[in-house]
Amino acid sequence: MRHVKDTSSIRFEVDCDGTIKWDATDNTGFWGTFEKIQNLDAILSSSAKNRFESFLAQVRSEGFGFCESIEIQGVKSKARFSLLAVFHNNKHQIFGVQVPEHILKSFEEFMLMMNEQGQLLRDAQKKVHGAQQIKEEKELLLEDYMLINNSLAKMQRDLAKKHELLKQAQDALQKSERRLKEAQIISSTGNFERNLETGKGYWSKELYRLLGYSTDIEPTFEHVFQRVHPEDRDQLLDAMDTIIRTGGEAPLGFCVVHPDQKTLYLHGNVIAKVNSKGAPEFYHGALTDITRIKEAELDLIRLANTDSLTGVNNRRSFFDIAQKELSRSKRHGYTFSMLMLDIDHFKKVNDTFGHDAGDIVLKDVVNLAVQGLRDDDTIGRLGGEEFAVLLPQTQSKEAFLVAERIRQNIEHAIIATAQGKLKVTVSVGVSSITEDYPEIETLLKEADEALYSAKNDGRNQVCVSKASPNG
């Protein structure tokens, strides 16, 4: 009876294209030279290959997996292995434990030998001699049986230890995965990946939530794109096109809108890989909800550009908008007008009724002025009780009518304060661009001069700058 060796184990990696990289040992000489086996077709039958590829797909999807008893063909013979695999760095890293086939074959030989010896025993009994020889043969068979039994017992113990190690590794992977999911929930971060060759993609549960989808939706880029705010779509397409063509890493940032109109700002990074021919293969990345940070940033911008009392543009913001609008008007040949508006005798309001009443007057005057403006018009507070209004694509005569409408709205309004009801009036100056498109400061100066003409002529009226067309 030949000596029974211990169980063998193997380690190898399988790329997504099926290429094998070996790292294995075997004390039975079962495999021969591993480096000669380069692909799955060399070690698997067609049925075993289908089962093995299904196993790899499970590993790619879930990050790890276990396969019980799959037949693998070596250089010299074949055997069955139990496999544990994890998916890391775009490779399947696989560990296998073999129940050597020669142990099972030895057991079958033993059973055949038992039958043969039984026949010999019957023959010996018929001939009434050789009893002692039969006894010795039985003892030898018993020794062989005990050897096999002991070997099988050791194999079971070794398998039990290896299964325990596999279970510990699986538990560790599950624990790591659970911690990753918890970290994503805590940080409002979701991850994604996509195989560009197969089209298969993956979103974490947190990314489904950030995008406003249920987990039964297929994780495609088209579904992401549907949620992206229209103003951010071109930028996202350009970024993804560049990263997929060139590979490497790039930042992502865009706003998503849920069906209930809930808006989130997402920021993150994406990494793409290309093959040796420069063709895209795979990309993955993560996105974090930065809505609170973005809203705080927008609040700061609003505070920096808005008059805190009236809520309209402050002086700096107004001049920035005016400069951009003037440039646009020059580029397209549009007309452009400006109003300067000042509350008549406002100092008397503050002195008589107090600054609280004066603040109410300022806010109500702004609201009344806005009622007479279009959506494209811009109003700003330049200081104190003085305001300016931009009127894009508006000629001098039309600007005069807008100013007169504002003046009348304010003149007929009654402003309620804690000190009583008030009425105020405003004086308005109008200036419009000529063909040479002056600077904003020049246009503002002309409107200011027209404003003072209105005040000198008795207040509560509109005057057009003499420098303006039809002035």
C-alpha positions as CSV (number, residue, x, y, z in Angstrom):
1,M,0.0,0.0,0.0
2,R,1.6,3.4,-1.0
3,H,2.0,6.2,1.5
4,V,-0.8,8.8,1.4
5,K,0.3,12.4,1.2
6,D,-1.3,15.5,2.9
7,T,-3.8,17.8,1.3
8,S,-2.6,20.4,-1.3
9,S,-3.5,24.1,-1.6
10,I,-3.1,26.6,-4.5
11,R,-3.1,30.4,-4.9
12,F,-3.5,32.1,-8.2
13,E,-4.9,35.3,-9.8
14,V,-7.2,35.6,-12.7
15,D,-7.5,38.8,-14.7
16,C,-10.8,39.9,-16.2
17,D,-9.5,38.6,-19.6
18,G,-8.9,35.1,-18.1
19,T,-5.1,35.3,-17.9
20,I,-3.7,33.2,-14.9
21,K,-0.9,34.2,-12.7
22,W,0.2,31.3,-10.3
23,D,1.5,31.3,-6.8
24,A,1.1,27.6,-5.6
25,T,2.8,24.7,-3.9
26,D,1.9,21.0,-4.1
27,N,3.9,18.2,-2.4
28,T,2.4,15.5,-4.6
29,G,3.8,16.6,-8.0
30,F,0.2,16.7,-9.2
31,W,0.5,20.0,-11.1
32,G,3.9,19.9,-12.8
33,T,5.1,23.3,-13.9
34,F,2.4,25.9,-13.1
35,E,3.9,28.6,-15.4
36,K,3.0,26.6,-18.4
37,I,-0.7,26.9,-17.6
38,Q,-1.8,30.4,-18.8
39,N,-5.5,30.4,-19.3
40,L,-8.8,28.8,-18.0
41,D,-9.2,26.5,-21.0
42,A,-6.1,24.7,-20.0
43,I,-7.3,23.7,-16.5
44,L,-11.1,23.5,-16.8
45,S,-13.6,21.4,-18.8
46,S,-16.4,23.3,-20.6
47,S,-18.9,22.6,-17.8
48,A,-16.4,23.4,-15.1
49,K,-15.4,26.6,-16.9
50,N,-19.0,27.8,-17.0
51,R,-19.4,27.2,-13.3
52,F,-16.0,28.9,-12.6
53,E,-16.9,32.0,-14.7
54,S,-20.2,32.3,-12.8
55,F,-18.2,32.1,-9.6
56,L,-15.9,34.9,-10.8
57,A,-18.9,37.0,-11.7
58,Q,-20.3,36.6,-8.2
59,V,-16.9,37.6,-6.8
60,R,-16.7,40.8,-9.0
61,S,-20.3,41.7,-7.9
62,E,-20.0,41.0,-4.2
63,G,-16.2,41.5,-3.6
64,F,-15.7,37.9,-2.5
65,G,-17.1,34.4,-2.8
66,F,-16.8,30.7,-2.0
67,C,-17.1,27.7,-4.4
68,E,-17.5,24.1,-3.2
69,S,-15.7,21.3,-5.1
70,I,-14.8,22.3,-8.6
71,E,-12.7,20.0,-10.8
72,I,-9.4,21.4,-12.1
73,Q,-7.1,19.8,-14.6
74,G,-3.4,19.7,-13.8
75,V,-0.5,18.8,-16.0
76,K,-0.5,15.2,-14.9
77,S,-4.0,14.6,-13.6
78,K,-7.1,16.4,-12.3
79,A,-8.5,16.9,-8.8
80,R,-11.3,18.8,-7.0
81,F,-10.8,22.0,-5.1
82,S,-12.9,24.1,-2.7
83,L,-12.2,27.8,-3.7
84,L,-12.3,31.1,-1.8
85,A,-11.8,34.3,-3.8
86,V,-11.7,38.1,-3.4
87,F,-11.8,40.8,-6.1
88,H,-9.1,43.4,-5.6
89,N,-7.2,45.8,-8.0
90,N,-9.3,44.4,-10.9
91,K,-8.1,40.8,-10.3
92,H,-9.6,37.7,-8.8
93,Q,-7.3,36.5,-6.0
94,I,-8.1,32.8,-5.4
95,F,-7.2,30.3,-2.7
96,G,-8.0,26.6,-3.1
97,V,-7.9,23.5,-0.9
98,Q,-7.6,20.1,-2.7
99,V,-8.9,16.8,-1.6
100,P,-6.3,14.7,-3.5
101,E,-7.8,12.3,-5.9
102,H,-5.2,9.6,-5.2
103,I,-6.6,9.3,-1.6
104,L,-10.0,8.6,-3.0
105,K,-8.5,6.2,-5.5
106,S,-6.5,4.5,-2.8
107,F,-9.8,3.8,-1.0
108,E,-11.3,2.4,-4.1
109,E,-8.3,0.2,-4.6
110,F,-8.6,-0.9,-1.0
111,M,-12.2,-2.0,-1.5
112,L,-11.2,-3.9,-4.7
113,M,-8.4,-5.6,-2.7
114,M,-10.9,-6.6,0.0
115,N,-13.1,-8.3,-2.6
116,E,-10.1,-10.1,-4.1
117,Q,-8.9,-11.2,-0.7
118,G,-12.3,-12.4,0.2
119,Q,-12.3,-14.6,-2.8
120,L,-8.9,-16.0,-1.8
121,L,-10.3,-16.7,1.7
122,R,-13.2,-18.6,0.2
123,D,-10.9,-20.5,-2.0
124,A,-8.6,-21.3,1.0
125,Q,-11.5,-22.4,3.1
126,K,-12.6,-24.8,0.3
127,K,-9.2,-26.3,0.1
128,V,-9.0,-26.4,4.0
129,H,-5.5,-25.0,4.1
130,G,-3.8,-21.6,4.1
131,A,-5.8,-20.4,7.2
132,Q,-2.7,-18.8,8.7
133,Q,-1.9,-17.0,5.4
134,I,-5.5,-15.7,5.2
135,K,-5.1,-14.4,8.8
136,E,-1.9,-12.6,7.9
137,E,-3.5,-11.1,4.9
138,K,-6.4,-9.9,7.0
139,E,-4.0,-8.3,9.4
140,L,-2.2,-6.6,6.5
141,L,-5.5,-5.4,5.1
142,L,-6.4,-4.1,8.6
143,E,-3.2,-2.2,8.8
144,D,-3.8,-0.7,5.4
145,Y,-7.4,0.2,6.4
146,M,-6.1,1.9,9.6
147,L,-3.5,3.8,7.6
148,I,-6.2,5.1,5.2
149,N,-8.5,5.8,8.1
150,N,-5.8,7.8,9.9
151,S,-5.0,9.7,6.7
152,L,-8.6,10.5,6.1
153,A,-9.0,11.6,9.7
154,K,-6.0,13.9,9.4
155,M,-7.3,15.2,6.1
156,Q,-10.6,16.1,7.8
157,R,-8.8,17.9,10.6
158,D,-6.8,19.9,8.1
159,L,-9.8,20.7,6.0
160,A,-11.6,21.8,9.2
161,K,-8.8,24.1,10.1
162,K,-8.7,25.5,6.5
163,H,-12.4,26.0,6.5
164,E,-12.1,27.8,9.8
165,L,-9.5,30.1,8.2
166,L,-11.7,30.6,5.2
167,K,-14.6,31.5,7.5
168,Q,-12.5,33.9,9.5
169,A,-11.4,35.6,6.2
170,Q,-15.0,35.7,5.1
171,D,-16.1,37.2,8.4
172,A,-13.3,39.8,8.2
173,L,-14.4,40.7,4.7
174,Q,-18.0,41.1,5.8
175,K,-16.9,43.2,8.7
176,S,-14.8,45.4,6.5
177,E,-17.7,45.8,4.0
178,R,-20.1,46.6,6.9
179,R,-17.7,49.3,8.2
180,L,-17.3,50.7,4.7
181,K,-21.1,51.0,4.3
182,E,-21.4,52.6,7.7
183,A,-18.6,55.1,6.9
184,Q,-20.4,56.0,3.6
185,I,-23.6,56.6,5.5
186,I,-21.9,58.8,8.1
187,S,-20.0,60.8,5.5
188,S,-22.8,60.8,2.9
189,T,-20.4,59.3,0.4
190,G,-21.4,56.8,-2.3
191,N,-19.0,54.9,-4.6
192,F,-19.5,53.7,-8.2
193,E,-17.7,51.7,-10.8
194,R,-18.2,50.6,-14.4
195,N,-16.6,48.1,-16.7
196,L,-16.6,49.8,-20.1
197,E,-16.0,46.5,-22.0
198,T,-19.0,44.7,-20.6
199,G,-21.1,47.7,-19.7
200,K,-21.7,46.4,-16.2
201,G,-21.8,49.0,-13.4
202,Y,-22.2,49.2,-9.6
203,W,-23.5,51.8,-7.2
204,S,-23.3,51.6,-3.4
205,K,-26.5,51.8,-1.5
206,E,-25.6,55.4,-0.3
207,L,-25.1,56.5,-3.9
208,Y,-28.6,55.3,-4.8
209,R,-29.9,57.5,-1.9
210,L,-27.8,60.6,-3.0
211,L,-29.2,60.3,-6.5
212,G,-32.8,59.7,-5.4
213,Y,-33.2,56.2,-6.8
214,S,-34.5,53.0,-5.4
215,T,-32.0,50.1,-5.4
216,D,-33.9,48.2,-8.1
217,I,-32.8,50.8,-10.7
218,E,-30.0,49.7,-13.0
219,P,-26.8,51.6,-12.1
220,T,-26.1,53.3,-15.5
221,F,-24.5,56.7,-16.4
222,E,-27.8,57.6,-18.2
223,H,-29.7,57.4,-14.8
224,V,-27.0,59.7,-13.2
225,F,-27.3,62.1,-16.1
226,Q,-31.1,62.3,-15.7
227,R,-30.6,63.6,-12.2
228,V,-27.9,66.2,-13.0
229,H,-29.1,69.8,-13.2
230,P,-29.3,71.0,-16.8
231,E,-26.7,73.7,-16.2
232,D,-24.1,71.1,-15.1
233,R,-24.7,68.5,-17.8
234,D,-22.3,69.7,-20.4
235,Q,-19.5,70.1,-17.9
236,L,-20.1,66.5,-16.6
237,L,-20.1,65.1,-20.1
238,D,-16.8,66.9,-21.0
239,A,-15.2,65.7,-17.8
240,M,-16.2,62.1,-18.3
241,D,-15.3,62.1,-21.9
242,T,-11.8,63.4,-21.1
243,I,-11.1,61.0,-18.2
244,I,-12.3,58.0,-20.2
245,R,-10.2,58.8,-23.3
246,T,-7.0,59.7,-21.4
247,G,-7.2,57.7,-18.2
248,G,-5.9,59.0,-14.8
249,E,-7.8,60.9,-12.1
250,A,-10.1,63.9,-12.3
251,P,-12.5,65.8,-9.9
252,L,-16.2,65.7,-10.4
253,G,-18.7,68.3,-9.1
254,F,-22.4,68.8,-10.0
255,C,-25.8,69.5,-8.7
256,V,-28.6,66.8,-8.8
257,V,-32.3,67.4,-8.6
258,H,-34.6,64.7,-7.2
259,P,-38.2,64.1,-8.4
260,D,-39.5,66.0,-5.4
261,Q,-37.2,69.0,-6.4
262,K,-34.8,68.3,-3.5
263,T,-31.4,69.6,-4.6
264,L,-28.1,68.2,-3.6
265,Y,-24.5,69.3,-4.5
266,L,-22.2,66.3,-5.0
267,H,-18.4,66.4,-5.3
268,G,-15.8,63.7,-5.7
269,N,-13.2,62.0,-7.9
270,V,-13.2,59.5,-10.7
271,I,-10.3,57.3,-11.8
272,A,-10.2,55.6,-15.2
273,K,-7.9,53.0,-16.7
274,V,-7.1,52.3,-20.4
275,N,-5.4,49.3,-21.8
276,S,-2.1,49.1,-23.7
277,K,-3.8,50.1,-26.9
278,G,-5.3,53.3,-25.2
279,A,-8.8,51.9,-25.2
280,P,-10.9,52.6,-22.1
281,E,-11.5,49.6,-19.8
282,F,-12.8,50.6,-16.4
283,Y,-13.6,53.6,-14.2
284,H,-14.6,54.0,-10.6
285,G,-14.9,56.8,-8.1
286,A,-16.8,58.3,-5.2
287,L,-19.2,61.2,-4.6
288,T,-19.9,63.1,-1.4
289,D,-22.9,65.2,-0.5
290,I,-21.5,68.8,0.1
291,T,-24.9,70.5,0.1
292,R,-24.4,72.1,3.5
293,I,-20.9,73.4,2.5
294,K,-22.2,74.7,-0.9
295,E,-25.2,76.4,0.7
296,A,-22.9,78.1,3.3
297,E,-20.7,79.2,0.4
298,L,-23.7,80.6,-1.5
299,D,-24.9,82.4,1.7
300,L,-21.5,84.0,2.0
301,I,-21.6,85.1,-1.6
302,R,-25.1,86.5,-1.1
303,L,-23.9,88.3,2.0
304,A,-20.9,89.8,0.1
305,N,-23.1,90.9,-2.8
306,T,-26.4,91.9,-1.1
307,D,-27.5,95.0,0.9
308,S,-28.4,93.5,4.3
309,L,-31.3,95.9,4.9
310,T,-33.2,96.0,1.6
311,G,-32.0,92.6,0.1
312,V,-31.0,94.1,-3.2
313,N,-27.5,94.2,-4.8
314,N,-24.9,96.3,-2.9
315,R,-22.7,98.8,-4.6
316,R,-19.9,96.4,-5.6
317,S,-22.3,93.7,-6.9
318,F,-24.3,96.3,-8.8
319,F,-21.2,97.7,-10.6
320,D,-20.1,94.1,-11.5
321,I,-23.5,93.3,-13.1
322,A,-23.6,96.7,-14.8
323,Q,-20.1,96.2,-16.4
324,K,-21.1,92.7,-17.7
325,E,-24.4,94.1,-19.1
326,L,-22.6,96.9,-20.8
327,S,-20.1,94.5,-22.4
328,R,-23.0,92.3,-23.6
329,S,-24.8,95.4,-25.0
330,K,-21.6,96.5,-26.9
331,R,-21.1,93.0,-28.3
332,H,-24.7,92.7,-29.7
333,G,-25.4,96.3,-30.4
334,Y,-28.2,96.6,-27.8
335,T,-29.4,99.8,-26.2
336,F,-28.9,100.3,-22.5
337,S,-30.3,102.7,-19.8
338,M,-29.7,103.5,-16.2
339,L,-31.8,105.2,-13.5
340,M,-30.6,107.0,-10.4
341,L,-33.3,107.2,-7.7
342,D,-33.2,109.2,-4.4
343,I,-35.8,109.5,-1.7
344,D,-36.9,113.1,-1.2
345,H,-36.3,114.6,2.3
346,F,-35.2,111.2,3.7
347,K,-33.1,112.9,6.4
348,K,-36.3,114.5,7.7
349,V,-38.0,111.1,7.9
350,N,-35.1,109.8,10.1
351,D,-35.0,112.9,12.3
352,T,-38.8,113.0,12.8
353,F,-39.8,109.4,13.1
354,G,-36.5,107.7,13.9
355,H,-34.1,105.3,12.1
356,D,-36.4,102.3,12.6
357,A,-39.1,104.1,10.6
358,G,-36.4,105.2,8.0
359,D,-35.4,101.5,7.6
360,I,-39.0,100.5,6.8
361,V,-39.3,103.4,4.3
362,L,-36.1,102.1,2.5
363,K,-37.4,98.6,2.3
364,D,-40.9,99.6,1.1
365,V,-39.4,102.0,-1.5
366,V,-37.3,99.1,-2.9
367,N,-40.3,96.8,-3.0
368,L,-42.4,99.4,-4.8
369,A,-39.6,100.0,-7.3
370,V,-39.2,96.3,-8.0
371,Q,-42.9,96.1,-8.8
372,G,-42.3,98.4,-11.8
373,L,-39.3,96.4,-13.2
374,R,-38.8,93.4,-15.5
375,D,-37.0,90.2,-14.5
376,D,-34.0,91.2,-16.5
377,D,-33.7,94.6,-14.8
378,T,-31.3,95.0,-11.8
379,I,-31.6,97.3,-8.8
380,G,-28.9,98.1,-6.3
381,R,-28.4,100.3,-3.3
382,L,-25.4,102.6,-3.8
383,G,-25.6,104.1,-0.3
384,G,-28.0,105.8,2.1
385,E,-31.3,106.6,0.3
386,E,-29.7,106.4,-3.2
387,F,-30.5,103.5,-5.6
388,A,-29.5,102.7,-9.2
389,V,-31.4,100.6,-11.7
390,L,-30.1,98.9,-14.9
391,L,-32.4,98.6,-17.8
392,P,-30.9,96.3,-20.6
393,Q,-32.2,96.8,-24.2
394,T,-34.1,99.9,-23.2
395,Q,-34.1,103.2,-25.0
396,S,-34.3,106.6,-23.4
397,K,-38.0,107.1,-23.9
398,E,-38.8,103.6,-22.5
399,A,-36.5,104.2,-19.6
400,F,-38.4,107.4,-18.8
401,L,-41.7,105.6,-18.7
402,V,-40.2,102.9,-16.3
403,A,-38.9,105.7,-14.1
404,E,-42.2,107.5,-14.1
405,R,-44.1,104.3,-13.2
406,I,-41.8,103.7,-10.3
407,R,-42.2,107.4,-9.1
408,Q,-46.0,107.1,-9.2
409,N,-46.0,103.8,-7.4
410,I,-44.1,105.3,-4.5
411,E,-45.9,108.6,-4.5
412,H,-49.3,106.9,-4.1
413,A,-48.2,104.4,-1.5
414,I,-48.8,104.6,2.2
415,I,-46.0,103.2,4.4
416,A,-47.0,101.9,7.8
417,T,-44.5,102.2,10.6
418,A,-44.7,101.9,14.4
419,Q,-44.6,105.7,14.6
420,G,-47.5,106.1,12.1
421,K,-48.3,106.1,8.4
422,L,-46.0,107.9,6.1
423,K,-45.9,109.0,2.5
424,V,-42.7,109.8,0.6
425,T,-41.6,110.7,-2.9
426,V,-38.6,110.1,-5.1
427,S,-36.6,111.9,-7.7
428,V,-35.2,110.0,-10.6
429,G,-32.5,110.7,-13.2
430,V,-32.3,108.8,-16.5
431,S,-29.3,108.2,-18.8
432,S,-29.0,106.1,-21.9
433,I,-26.0,105.0,-24.0
434,T,-25.1,106.7,-27.2
435,E,-23.5,105.0,-30.1
436,D,-20.0,105.3,-28.5
437,Y,-21.0,103.2,-25.5
438,P,-19.4,105.2,-22.6
439,E,-18.1,103.6,-19.4
440,I,-20.4,102.7,-16.6
441,E,-19.0,105.5,-14.4
442,T,-19.9,108.0,-17.2
443,L,-23.4,106.7,-17.6
444,L,-23.9,106.8,-13.8
445,K,-22.6,110.3,-13.7
446,E,-25.0,111.4,-16.4
447,A,-27.9,109.8,-14.5
448,D,-26.8,111.4,-11.3
449,E,-26.7,114.9,-12.9
450,A,-30.2,114.3,-14.2
451,L,-31.3,113.3,-10.7
452,Y,-30.0,116.5,-9.2
453,S,-31.8,118.4,-12.0
454,A,-35.0,116.7,-10.9
455,K,-34.4,117.7,-7.2
456,N,-33.5,121.3,-8.2
457,D,-36.7,121.5,-10.3
458,G,-38.9,120.7,-7.2
459,R,-38.3,116.9,-6.5
460,N,-40.9,114.1,-7.1
461,Q,-40.2,114.0,-10.8
462,V,-38.1,112.3,-13.5
463,C,-35.4,114.0,-15.6
464,V,-33.6,112.6,-18.6
465,S,-29.8,113.4,-19.0
466,K,-29.1,115.9,-21.8
467,A,-26.3,113.6,-23.0
468,S,-28.7,110.8,-23.6
469,P,-30.4,110.3,-27.0
470,N,-33.7,112.3,-27.1
471,G,-32.6,113.9,-23.8
